[in-house]
Amino acid sequence: MREEEVIRFYKKEKKLKSLKEAEEKIELFWSALMKALNKEGRVVFKDWGIFEVKEIKPRRVKIPNKKETIYTSAKKVMTFKCGNALRENLNKGEN
């Protein structure tokens, strides 16, 4: 499902008047989540899961064709660990 389809789905589920309103609400959620992650480094939604910021250290990478070694830069990535209630909800239809 693409972003546009998610926005249309959210509009229909919440019975909103316009796609713009649905998009603004979804964008508000993501911006609040990003601000919280930047401030705290970890956001926990009970039974849903954990969003966390992790640092990736620089690595050495060898390029066989050129016989040269380069180093990647350090960076931060966002990870998500699924909670039990979300996992059970997703697997409900399989049984």
C-alpha positions as CSV (number, residue, x, y, z in Angstrom):
1,M,0.0,0.0,0.0
2,R,1.4,3.4,-1.0
3,E,1.2,6.6,1.0
4,E,-1.7,7.9,-1.1
5,E,-3.7,4.7,-0.5
6,V,-3.1,4.9,3.2
7,I,-4.3,8.5,3.3
8,R,-7.5,7.5,1.4
9,F,-8.1,4.6,3.7
10,Y,-7.6,6.8,6.8
11,K,-10.1,9.4,5.4
12,K,-12.7,6.7,4.7
13,E,-12.2,5.1,8.2
14,K,-12.4,8.3,10.1
15,K,-15.1,9.8,7.8
16,L,-13.1,13.0,7.2
17,K,-14.2,15.6,4.8
18,S,-11.0,15.9,2.7
19,L,-7.8,14.1,1.8
20,K,-5.9,17.2,2.9
21,E,-7.3,16.9,6.4
22,A,-6.4,13.2,6.6
23,E,-2.9,13.9,5.3
24,E,-2.4,16.6,7.9
25,K,-3.4,14.3,10.7
26,I,-1.1,11.6,9.5
27,E,1.8,14.1,9.1
28,L,1.1,15.5,12.6
29,F,1.5,12.0,14.0
30,W,4.8,11.4,12.2
31,S,6.3,14.8,13.1
32,A,5.4,14.3,16.8
33,L,7.0,10.9,16.7
34,M,10.2,12.2,15.1
35,K,10.4,15.1,17.6
36,A,10.0,12.6,20.5
37,L,12.6,10.3,19.0
38,N,15.1,13.2,18.6
39,K,14.5,14.3,22.1
40,E,14.3,10.9,23.9
41,G,15.8,8.4,21.5
42,R,13.0,5.9,22.2
43,V,9.2,5.9,22.0
44,V,7.1,3.0,23.5
45,F,3.5,2.4,22.5
46,K,2.1,-0.1,25.0
47,D,1.3,-3.4,23.3
48,W,2.1,-1.9,19.9
49,G,5.8,-1.7,19.8
50,I,9.0,0.3,20.3
51,F,10.5,2.9,18.0
52,E,14.1,3.5,18.7
53,V,17.1,5.4,17.3
54,K,20.3,3.4,17.0
55,E,23.7,4.6,15.9
56,I,25.5,2.6,13.2
57,K,29.3,2.8,13.5
58,P,31.5,3.4,10.5
59,R,32.5,0.3,8.7
60,R,35.4,-0.7,6.5
61,V,34.3,-1.8,3.0
62,K,36.6,-3.5,0.5
63,I,36.0,-3.0,-3.2
64,P,37.5,-6.1,-5.0
65,N,37.6,-4.6,-8.5
66,K,39.6,-1.6,-7.5
67,K,41.5,-3.2,-4.6
68,E,40.7,-0.3,-2.4
69,T,39.2,0.1,1.0
70,I,36.8,2.8,2.0
71,Y,35.0,3.6,5.2
72,T,31.3,4.3,5.5
73,S,30.2,7.2,7.7
74,A,28.5,6.8,11.0
75,K,24.7,7.3,10.9
76,K,21.6,7.0,12.9
77,V,18.7,4.7,12.0
78,M,15.2,4.3,13.3
79,T,14.2,0.8,14.3
80,F,10.8,-0.7,15.2
81,K,10.2,-3.7,17.4
82,C,6.7,-5.1,17.1
83,G,4.7,-5.6,20.3
84,N,2.8,-8.7,21.3
85,A,-0.7,-7.2,20.8
86,L,0.1,-5.9,17.3
87,R,1.7,-9.3,16.4
88,E,-1.4,-11.2,17.6
89,N,-3.7,-8.8,15.8
90,L,-1.8,-9.3,12.5
91,N,-1.8,-13.1,12.8
92,K,-5.5,-13.3,13.8
93,G,-6.7,-14.0,10.2
94,E,-4.2,-16.8,9.6
95,N,-5.7,-19.3,12.1
